[in-house]
Amino acid sequence: MDTDLTAAYARCQDLHQRHGRTYYLATRLLPAWKRRHVHALYGFTRYADEIVDRTENLPPAERAARLDEWSARFVAGLHGEPVDDPLLPAVLHTIAVFDLDRADFASFLTSMAMDLTVMSYPSYDDLLDYMDGSAAVIGTMMLPILGSSDPVAAREPARQLGFAFQLTNFIRDVAEDLDRGRTYLPDEDLAKFDVTRDDLLAAKAQGCTTPRIRELIEYEVTRAQTHYAAAAPGITLLAPASQACMRTAYALYGGILDEVAAQGYDVFARRARVPQRRRMAVAARALLTPIGAPVVIPGPALTPVAVS
């Protein structure tokens, strides 16, 4: 492997290790040869996200121009042109090695561009349209790297896991997203529980929630659980060497829902985190779990999901 490619993979791994602690821990359970490719995909998604979210001091038009310029470099690389970029060579190499669907990457970049102009979503269907590009495609990008005994059957569970992970993040990060002027909880859900954006902002300012917001968050946790349930059968369809990794990621992201429930669905008092001791215990348990064992849906009422 040439020096530039090695450096690009190292850059992606650094981004993953610094910003994706939960998934990085899970990735360490993969065979060594697979890890760098997961790092590459994480690096791609994280770098695009940083262009959108870490340049908030710039005018929207300039942020959009930066995303367009980086996207154009990526597309040029897909067409075989030389790419001068610290991480794209690793991404392009991973795409070539696994013949990943280029359309997934286009969908992802489209959703990232939406974050520059779309501040809220009227309905859950509207939010799903956004998450289809920002999250579900991550599942389908990952599937060829993880390997599966039945890729066709595993595809929809992989997409559902993307939805589950991202909705979990939206629930945990309500306050952080408000700082960026965004709400990822659908407007129709807020109305269902008689909650306004001003109510969310007031709760954030006070550092505590209200009964109506608690009910709203509990509702979103239940919704996330439906995606985890739909994703569960896919874990046992993965290649045996990949199952411990995804069991760990599944349990740790889902564990955030447990923490949200444990703090009374108050996402403003503190950011829900899975304690380090539990994180390590989950990883150890995943390594010891027999291949094909049932998966447990996360959330306040854990229910075993029998899978064949």
N, C-alpha and C positions, 0 to 999 in steps of 0.2 A: 504494500500500500504506500502511495507516495506521501511526501511530507505534508502537503496541503490538505489531503484527504484525512490523514491522521489528525491534523490540527483541527479540522472541521468537526470530526467526531468528538474530539476532546472538548471543544467549545460547547457542543450540544450536551455532553455529559455534565459539564459544569453548570449550564443553565438548569438542567434537570435536578441536579443535586441541591442547588441553592433555592429553587423555587417550587419544586414538586416533591416535597419530602415524603408524602404518603406513597405516591406512585413510584418514587425512586427506591424506597425500601422494598416494595413488591418486586420491582424489576431485578433486584439483586438475587431473587430466587430463580431467575431464568438461567438457562445454560449461557455461558460466557459469550458465545458467538452471537447470540440473539440480542444481548443487552445493548450493544452499540446502535443497533437499528431502532430499538425503542427510544433510546436517547435522541436519535436523529429526528424522529417524528415529534417527540416532545419539544426539541429545540425549535423546529419549524413552527409549531403552534404557539409556543411561548414568545418567540421573537415577533411574530405578527401581532400578538396580543400586546406586547410592550410598545410597538409602534402606535397602537390605538390608545392604550391606557397610561403609558408612562411619558407621554408628550403633551399633557393637558394644558401646559402653559402656552402651547402653540395654537394659532388659529385653526379651526377645523379644516379649512382648505389646504393648509400646509401639511397637516397630519394626513389628510387624504392623499396628497401628492407623494408623501413619503411611502405610504402603503402601496400606492400604484407603482412607484419606482421599484420597490423591492419585489413586488409581484411580477413586474415585467422582467426583472433579472431572473427570477425563478422560471418563468415561461421560456425565456431565451435558453436557459440551461436545459430545459426539457427537450428543446430542439437541437441540442448538441453544441450550442455556442459556449465559449469559455465564460466562466462566471467568477468575478472578483467579489467574493463574499466570505465572511468568516465561518459560516455554517452551512450554506446551501450545497456545497459539494457533497457533504455527508447525506443530506436529504436526497439529492439527485441520485447518489450511489445506491441508497436504500430502495428508492423507487425502481431503479433498474434491476437490482438483485431479485426483488420479489414481484416485479411487474405489477406494481400497485396501480390502481385505477386513477388516472390523472383527473377524472371528473370529481373525485372526492376532494382533491386539493383545491380545485376551482370553487367548489361549493363552500369550502372552509373560508377561503379568502373573501367570498361574497358576504358571508355572515360577519366577518371581521369589519368589512366596510360598513355594514349596517350599524355597527356600534358607534360610528362617527355621527350618525344622524338620527337614529331611532332611540328614543329615550324611554319608551314604554310600549306595552303590547296589549291591545284591546281584549283579546281572548287567549285561551290556552292553545287553540289551534294556531293562532298567529305566533305564539311563542315556540310551538313545535316546529313551525316553518323555519324560524331562526335556528333552533337547536339542531335541526336536521343537518345544517351545514357546520355548525360550531361544535357539535358533540357526536351525533350519530355517525358521521363519516369517520370520526376518530376510531370508532369501533371497527368499521370495515377496513380502514387502513391497517389496523393492528392485526386483523385476523390472519392474513397470510404469514406474518412473522411468527405469531403464536402457533400456527398450525392447527388443523382440525381433521377429525376422522370423517366429518361430513360438512364441508364448507357451506353448502347451500342451506342446510338446516341451521347452521351456526350463525348465519348472517344476521337474521332479525334479532336474536338474543344479543349479538354484539352491538347492534344499533341501540337496543333498549338499554344496555349498560351505559352507553354514552349519554343517553337521556337521564338515566338515574344519577350518574356522577355529576352532571352539570346542574340538574335541579337541586341536588344536595348542596352544591356550592352556592346556588342562588339563595337557598334558605339560610345558610350560614352567613352569607355576605350581604344581607339586606342593608346594613348600615354603611358598609364600604361602597356599595353600588349607589346609594343615595348621595354619597360624597361626590360621585361622578355625574350626578344628575339623572341617574337611571333607576328604573324599577323593573325587575324581571318577574315580579308577581303580577299576573294578568289583571288588568283593570276590572274585568268582570268578577274576579275573585275578591278583590278589594270591596267592590260594591255588594257582593254576597254577604259580607260580614260587616257592612256599614263602616268601612275603613277608607280614609282618604290618604293621599300622599302627604298632606299636611299633618295627619295623625302620625304617620311613620316618621316624619321629620321631627315632630315634637317628642316622640318616644326616644328617638336617637339623641336629641339634645338633653333629655332628662336621664338617659342611661338606663331606662327601664320601660317595660311594655305596658299594655292595657289589656283588659279581658278580651276585647274584640280582636285585638292583634294576636293574642295567644291563640284564639280559635282559628284565625286565618292561617297562622303558621302550622298549627296542628293539622289543618286540612291539607296544606302543601306537603307536609311530611307523609301523610297517608297517600297522597298522589305519587310521591317519589317511590313509596313502597311498591306501588303497582308496576313501576318500571323495573325495580329490582326483582320482583317476582317473575316478570316476563324474561328477564335476563338470566335467571338462575339455571335453566336447563342448558344454556350455552356453555357453562363452565365445564361440564363433564363431556362436552363434545370437543374440547380442546385437546391438543397433543398432550400426552401424560406429562412431559417435561415442562409444560406451560401452566398446568393446573394450579400448582402451589402459588405461583405468582398472582394469578387472577383471583384465586380464593382470598389471598391477602388483600389485594386492592379492593375487592368486593366488600370484604368485612370491615376494612378500615374506613373507606368512604361511607359505608352504611353506618359505621360506628359514630359518625358525626350526627346522624339522626338520633341515635341513642343519647348522645350528649345534649342535643337540643331538647329532647323530651325530658331529660333529667334536670335541666334548668328551667322547667316549667314553660317551655316554648318561648322563652324570653331571649331573643337574638340580639337584644341591645345591651343587656347587662354585661356580657362578655362574649367573645368569639368562641364558638364551640370547638373544642379540640379533643382528640383522642389522646389520653395520657401516654407518655413514652413507654411505661411498663406494659400497658395493654397492647401497644403497637408491636412490641417485641414478642409478647405472648401469642398474638394473632399470627405472626409470621412463623413462629415455631410450631404452632398447632397446624398451620397449613402444610408445612413440610411433613408432618406426621399423619396427615389425613389420607386414607386410602384413595387411590384413583377411582373416580366415579361415585364417591360418597355424596349423599344429599347435601344441598346448600341451604343455608338458613337466611330467610328474608330479614334484613335489618329493620330497626325501628322499635317503638315502645312495646309492641307485643310480638316477640319473635316467634315465627311459625316455620317449622320444617317444611321444605319443599321436596317432595319425592320426585326424583328424576331417574330415568332409565339409562 
